[in-house]
C-alpha cells in the first residue's frame, strides 16, 4: 500500500504542517520556547510513526508503531 494514499497518513501530514505553523507563531510572536518545542516534537512524530507502522515487519510491529502514534497524538492534545 502506498503510504501517501493513506487517509490517516494524509491527516497526520496536514496536522504536522499546522503544528509547525503553531510552533513558529508561539516562538516568534509569544516568545514561548519550552512547551512549543514539545508540541513540535510530539505533533510531528505522529506521521513518522504511521509511516514506520506501514513498513512494519509484522502485525505486532504495525500495532506497536500505531500505538506510539496514538500516544504522541494524546501528548500533543
GUMIZA-747405 format. One record per residue (C-alpha): x, y, z. Coordinates in Angstrom, 3 decimals. Example, Ala and Ser with C-alpha at 12.3 -4.5 7.8 and 13.67 -1.06 7.14 Angstrom:
2
(site (12.300,-4.500,7.800))
(site (13.670,-1.060,7.140))
//
This chain:
77
(site (0.000,0.000,0.000))
(site (1.260,3.456,-0.913))
(site (1.589,5.380,2.357))
(site (0.777,8.667,0.604))
(site (-2.698,7.325,-0.256))
(site (-3.472,6.505,3.374))
(site (-6.112,8.851,4.771))
(site (-4.623,8.508,8.255))
(site (-1.168,9.469,6.987))
(site (-2.549,12.401,4.969))
(site (-4.337,13.727,8.047))
(site (-1.192,13.323,10.154))
(site (0.816,15.172,7.497))
(site (-1.656,18.063,7.392))
(site (-1.667,18.140,11.188))
(site (2.139,18.296,11.249))
(site (2.032,21.317,8.947))
(site (-0.381,23.034,11.353))
(site (1.843,22.142,14.306))
(site (4.892,23.670,12.603))
(site (2.920,26.866,11.940))
(site (1.752,26.947,15.563))
(site (5.346,26.454,16.709))
(site (6.529,29.360,14.565))
(site (3.757,31.561,15.932))
(site (4.474,30.639,19.543))
(site (8.206,31.232,19.260))
(site (8.132,34.359,17.098))
(site (5.068,36.160,18.447))
(site (4.714,34.906,22.022))
(site (8.365,34.125,22.755))
(site (7.354,30.738,24.195))
(site (10.063,28.130,23.677))
(site (9.708,25.225,26.105))
(site (6.160,23.966,25.551))
(site (6.242,24.908,21.878))
(site (9.301,22.699,21.352))
(site (7.498,19.730,22.906))
(site (4.426,20.469,20.783))
(site (6.649,20.415,17.708))
(site (8.254,17.107,18.696))
(site (5.096,15.207,19.561))
(site (2.923,16.725,16.832))
(site (5.312,15.947,14.006))
(site (6.201,12.446,15.192))
(site (2.657,11.160,14.654))
(site (3.100,10.899,10.882))
(site (6.591,9.476,11.244))
(site (5.273,6.661,13.413))
(site (2.424,5.973,10.991))
(site (4.962,5.741,8.152))
(site (7.074,3.367,10.230))
(site (3.999,1.265,11.003))
(site (3.325,0.946,7.287))
(site (6.773,-0.578,6.862))
(site (6.383,-2.867,9.864))
(site (7.738,-6.383,9.582))
(site (4.760,-7.967,11.316))
(site (1.249,-7.221,12.547))
(site (2.634,-6.855,16.053))
(site (5.198,-4.315,14.810))
(site (2.446,-2.432,12.954))
(site (0.262,-2.310,16.068))
(site (3.157,-1.181,18.253))
(site (4.039,1.711,15.930))
(site (0.400,2.771,15.583))
(site (0.128,2.680,19.362))
(site (3.088,5.029,19.612))
(site (1.461,7.351,17.047))
(site (-1.699,7.357,19.169))
(site (0.279,8.180,22.313))
(site (2.015,11.053,20.537))
(site (-1.376,12.368,19.421))
(site (-2.595,12.228,23.021))
(site (0.518,14.045,24.223))
(site (0.055,16.723,21.579))
(site (-3.554,17.172,22.653))
//
